[in-house]
C-alpha cells in the first residue's frame, strides 16, 4: 500500500512547492498597481474553475471590474460596511478602524465572485446541506489564491459589503449572490505572517486544539 501511494505522488520538489504555496499564501491588502497579463489571469481562473463542487454544480461566477467608477462604487460600499462593522465590535471599534481591510483601489485586478442563480435545482449533495454551494465556491477561490501565490501575485478576499447592494450595482439576476470581492495583482512583498496576526488582532489556533477523535471535544490519542 505504501508503495502504491508513492507511485502516485509528485516529485519531492513538486510536493514542496504545493506546501510552500499553502504556507505562504496571504490575504493581501497592500498592492503595488501594475497589471496582470490576460493569459496569466486566464490561468488563475482556470485553476479556480477546476475546483471540486458538490454534485458538480459549479456554482461560481466571476465578474471582472474593468472601470474605475465601478471600482470606486464598490469601495464606497465596503467603506460603509467597514464603519458599521467597527461600531458592531464595541470596545474594539477604534482598533478595527486602524486596520487596512482591502486594496480595491490599488490592486491591478478586481473580480467579484458570486453564486449563480438557479442553484435550487441542484439537489445532489445539497438536500440537507444547501450551503454546499458556498463551500464549493470557496474551494474555487482557494484554488485561485494558491495559483496566484505560485505565480508571485498577491490576492485579498474582501467580504465587507452588503450583498444586496453589490447585486444591484452589478445588475445580478434574482437568486445570484455575491460572496467575495477579490483584489489581485503585484505586491512589493508578502507578509511574513498573516496580517491580522501581525497586528495582534487574532492568532492562529494550535492545530491540536482543533482535532477531535470519535466525539466532540475528545482529544486524539497518540498514533500506535
N, C-alpha and C positions, 0 to 999 in steps of 0.2 A: 504493500500500500504506500509506504514512504517513497519507494522508487517511482511509483506511478505519479505521485504528486510532483516529485522533482522533474519528471519528464514533461510536465505541463507548465512548469514555472518559467518565468522570464530569466534572462541572464542576470547575474549579480548587479552589474551597473544599471540595468533597466529597473530592477526591483528597487535599488537605492534611489533612483530618480523619482519613482512613484511616491515613495515615502517622503522624499525631500519636498516634493510639491505639496503634499498634505501638511507636513510640519511647518513649512514656510509660507503657506497661504495666509494672507492677512485681509481684514476688512479695511480697505484703504479709504482715507478721507482727504489726503493731500495728493494732488496731481500736478503735473508739470506741462499741461497743454499738449501740444504736438498733435499727432494724428495716429490712427490705426489703419494700416493698409487694408483695402477692401477684401483682398484674398485672405488676409490674416483674420479679419473679423468673421469671414465666412467659415474658416476652420473652427473658430471658437463656437459659432452657432451650430456647426455640425457636431461638435463634441457635446453640446447641450442636447441636441436632438437624438443622440444615441443613449440618452439616459433610460433607465428602466421606468416603466409606467404600469400601474395596476390595470390588468385587463388590456394592456397595450393601447390604452385610450389616448395617450399623447395629448394631455390637456393644455400644454403650454402654447402660448402665442407670444411673439416678440415684436415690439413696435419701436423702430428707431426714431429718435427725436432729432430731426435734422435742422431745425430752425432755432435761432436764438430767442425769439419771442416766446416760443413754446417752452424752451428750457426755463426761461425766466418765470413763466406762469407756473411751472411745476415747482420751481424753487420757492415761489411765494406760498404755495400750498404746504410745502414742507416746513417753511418757517412758521407758518400759522400753527401747525401741529406741534412744532418744537416748543413753542411758548405754552400751549395748552398742556403738553406732557410735563413740562417743567413745573407748572402750577399743581398738577396732579401728584407730583413727587413730594410735595410738602417741604420738609426741612432740607431736602437735597436740591431744591429749586435752583439756587444760585450756583451750586456746584455743577449741576447739569447744564446750565446756560453757558458755562465756560468751556464745555466740551465742543469740539468740532464734530459734527454728526454727518456731514455729507460733502460731496465735491461736485455738485451738479453744474456749477458754472465754470469749473476749471478742467474737468475731465475731457479727454478727446472725444469720447462717445458716451451718449446716454441712451439706454434702452429701457423700455417698460416691459415687464413680464406680466402676462395676465393669464388667468384660467379662461378657457374658451366657453362660449355659450353652448347650450345643448348637452351639458355634462350629465344631466339627469337620466339620459338614455343609457348610460354606461353603468350597468348593474354588476357586472363581473368584478368581484373583489370589493365592491362598494355598498352592497346591500345593507350591511351592518356597520360599515366604516366609510361613510360617504366622504369624509375628509381625506381619503387616499388620493383624490385628485390633487390636493395641495401638496401632499407628501411626494407625489410623482414630479410635480413642477419644481419642488425644492431640490430633487435629485438632478434635474436638468440644470438648475442654477449652480449647484456644486460642481457638476462636470465642467461648466463654462469657467467657473472660478479657478479650478485646478489647471485647466488648459491655459488660461490667461497667465497664471503664475509661471508655468513652464515656459511660456513664450516671453516672459520678462515684463508683462503688463500688470498693472495694479487693477483691482476691482473692488468696489464697495457696494454693499446692498443697503439701500435706503428704504425703510419701512415706515417712516414718519409722514403719513398722509392719510387723508380721509378717502377711502376707496370710491365713494360716490362722486366726489369732486373730480378725481382723476378720470373716472369713467366718462363723465360729462365732457371734460376738456378734450378727451381723445375720441369722442363720439363712438364709444363702445356700444354694442348691441345689448339689450336686456339679457341678463344672465351671465355676461362676461364680467370678470372680476380682476382688477389689478392687484398684484401681490408684491411687486418689487420695482423699484427704480434702480437700475444698475449703472454705476459710473465706471467707465473702463478707459484705460489709457496709460501712457508713460508716466512714471513716477521717478523722483530723484533717488529714492531708496525705499526699501521695505522696512517696516517696523521690526525691530528685533524681537518684540513680543507683542501680543495683542494690545492695541492702543488703550482699550478700556482697562486693561490690567496695568499698563504703564502709568495711566492716570489715576490708578488706585480706585477706580470705580467698582471693580469686581475682580476676582481672581479665578483662575481655572481650578475646578474642584479636583481633588485626588481621585484617580480612576477607581481605586479600590473602594472608595465610599459610594460608588455608583453601580457596583456589580453585586448582584444577589444570586443565591442558589436555591432553587426549589420553592421558595416563598419570599414574599416581600420583606426586605429588611434583614434577611438571613445572610450573613457573610459567606462567601465561598470558602470551601475547605481547600487545604493545600492539595495540589495535584499528587497523585500517587507516584 
